[in-house]
Structures are given as structure tokens and as C-alpha cells.
Amino acid sequence: MTCIIDVFSIDVEMDMTEPLDILDSESFTFILDKATLDCVTCSDQYGKKTQQYLENLHRILAPGGTYLCVSHGRPETRLPQISSSNFKWQVETLKVNKKDDGGVGLVDQEQFYYVYVMTKKY
């Protein structure tokens, strides 16, 4: 899973599902994930890759920092992954109504997006 991160206006390309040493620990105060976790969980070897992805995010997130994940995944599928005891963060779940597109109908039948807000503890 390739991810491009803009670090001080320098694009860095990396695979966030592999162990990372290119980024310093606790170096980010905010991480925005718009369905990347969804893609990782749908990949081959999703369990291992999902765990490594979340471990990488947790490591680079500074204490007091926020990892915000916008997802199609329901809480019953995402919370067991992100609430692991390995992660020292507080998790808040928000449910956002999908806007109807003017009568055409939703592509999937899910009525909500889910926003998971993880704040790393000090």
C-alpha cells in the first residue's frame, strides 16, 4: 500500500504497511486518513498489513496528536483493529449521514460514513 506524505513540501513515497524507519517517532501532530485503512483491510494479508499500518501511524504520532480516519467500515469491524491494547490512544467514533445525490441513489446501501478520531495519550 503506497502512501505519499507531504513532509514540509517534500513528497515522500512509502509503503505504510511495511516497517518504517524513514519517519521519526512522534513527529506528527495530525494524520488524516481518507479510506486508506479501508484499502489496507481489503488487501491480501489484511490482518498483518492492517496491524503494521496502525503500528506505523501510532509510532509517528506525537503524544496529544490526532489520527483522524474517515471510513466506510462500521464500528464493529474497525474498533477491534484500532482499539488494540498495543495502541495508547483514546478512540472516539462519529457517524456522518451520506448525502443523497439527488435521486440517483447511493452506490452502496450504507447510509453513513464513520469517522474515527484517535488521540494519542501522553
WOUR-V315138 format. One record per pair of residues at least 12 apart in sequence whose C-alpha atoms are under 10 Angstrom apart, sorted by the first residue. I is the first residue (numbers start at 1). J is the second residue. D is the distance in whole Angstrom. If there is no record, write none. Layout:
BEGIN
I/J/D
I/J/D
END
This chain:
BEGIN
1/14/8
1/15/5
1/16/6
1/17/6
1/18/9
1/36/9
1/37/10
1/39/8
1/40/7
1/43/9
1/49/9
1/53/9
2/14/6
2/15/4
2/16/6
2/17/8
2/18/10
2/36/10
3/15/6
3/16/6
3/17/9
3/36/9
4/16/9
5/31/10
7/23/10
7/28/10
15/53/9
16/36/10
16/40/9
16/49/9
16/50/9
16/52/8
16/53/5
16/54/9
16/55/9
16/56/7
16/57/8
17/40/8
17/46/10
17/48/8
17/49/5
17/50/7
17/51/8
17/52/5
17/53/5
17/54/8
17/55/9
17/56/8
17/57/10
18/48/10
18/49/7
18/50/10
18/51/10
18/52/6
18/53/7
18/55/10
18/56/8
19/49/10
19/52/7
19/53/8
19/55/9
19/56/7
20/52/9
20/53/10
20/55/10
20/56/7
20/57/10
20/59/10
20/60/10
21/56/9
21/60/10
23/56/9
23/59/9
23/60/7
24/59/8
24/60/6
24/61/9
24/62/10
25/56/9
25/57/9
25/58/9
25/59/5
25/60/4
25/61/7
25/62/7
26/57/9
26/58/8
26/59/6
26/60/4
26/61/5
26/62/4
26/63/7
26/64/10
26/65/9
26/120/10
27/59/9
27/60/5
27/61/6
27/62/6
27/63/9
27/65/9
28/57/9
28/58/10
28/59/9
28/60/6
28/61/5
28/62/6
28/63/9
28/64/10
28/65/7
28/66/9
28/67/9
29/60/9
29/61/6
29/62/5
29/63/8
29/64/7
29/65/4
29/66/6
29/67/8
29/119/10
29/120/9
30/60/10
30/61/7
30/62/8
30/64/9
30/65/6
30/66/5
30/67/6
30/68/8
30/118/10
30/119/9
31/57/8
31/58/10
31/60/9
31/61/8
31/65/8
31/66/6
31/67/5
31/68/6
31/69/8
31/118/10
32/66/8
32/67/6
32/68/5
32/69/6
32/70/8
32/117/10
33/67/8
33/68/6
33/69/5
33/70/6
33/71/8
33/115/10
33/116/10
34/68/8
34/69/6
34/70/5
34/71/7
34/72/10
34/115/9
35/69/7
35/70/6
35/71/5
35/72/7
35/73/9
36/53/10
36/69/8
36/70/9
36/71/8
37/49/10
37/50/7
37/53/8
37/54/8
37/69/8
37/70/9
37/71/7
37/72/10
37/73/9
37/78/9
38/50/9
38/69/9
38/70/9
38/71/6
38/72/7
38/73/7
38/78/9
39/71/10
40/53/8
41/53/10
41/73/9
41/77/10
41/78/9
41/81/10
47/81/9
50/81/8
50/82/9
51/81/7
51/82/9
51/84/9
51/86/10
54/81/8
54/82/7
54/84/10
54/86/10
54/87/8
55/82/10
55/86/8
55/87/8
57/87/10
58/82/10
58/86/9
58/87/7
58/88/8
58/89/8
58/118/9
58/119/10
58/120/8
59/87/9
59/120/10
61/119/9
61/120/7
62/119/9
62/120/7
62/121/9
62/122/8
63/88/9
63/89/9
63/119/8
63/120/5
63/121/5
63/122/5
64/89/9
64/90/10
64/118/10
64/119/6
64/120/5
64/121/6
64/122/6
65/89/9
65/118/8
65/119/6
65/120/6
65/121/8
65/122/9
66/89/9
66/90/9
66/91/10
66/117/7
66/118/6
66/119/4
66/120/6
66/121/10
67/89/9
67/91/10
67/116/8
67/117/6
67/118/5
67/119/6
67/120/8
68/91/10
68/92/10
68/115/7
68/116/6
68/117/5
68/118/6
68/119/9
69/93/10
69/114/8
69/115/6
69/116/5
69/117/6
69/118/8
70/94/9
70/95/10
70/96/10
70/113/7
70/114/6
70/115/5
70/116/7
70/117/9
71/95/10
71/112/9
71/113/6
71/114/5
71/115/6
71/116/8
72/110/8
72/111/10
72/112/8
72/113/5
72/114/6
72/115/9
73/110/10
73/112/9
73/113/8
73/114/7
73/115/9
73/116/10
74/93/10
74/95/9
74/110/9
74/112/9
74/113/8
74/114/7
74/115/10
75/93/8
75/94/9
75/95/9
75/114/8
75/115/9
75/116/9
78/93/10
78/114/10
78/116/9
79/91/8
79/92/10
79/93/9
79/116/9
82/116/9
82/118/8
83/118/9
87/118/10
87/120/8
87/121/9
88/118/9
88/119/9
88/120/6
88/121/6
88/122/8
89/117/9
89/118/6
89/119/5
89/120/4
89/121/5
89/122/9
90/117/8
90/118/5
90/119/5
90/120/6
90/121/7
91/116/7
91/117/6
91/118/5
91/119/7
91/120/9
92/115/8
92/116/6
92/117/5
92/118/6
92/119/9
93/114/7
93/115/6
93/116/5
93/117/6
93/118/9
94/112/10
94/113/8
94/114/6
94/115/5
94/116/6
94/117/8
95/111/10
95/112/6
95/113/6
95/114/5
95/115/6
95/116/9
96/111/8
96/112/5
96/113/5
96/114/6
96/115/7
97/110/9
97/111/6
97/112/5
97/113/6
97/114/9
98/110/8
98/111/6
98/112/5
98/113/6
98/114/10
99/111/8
99/112/9
END
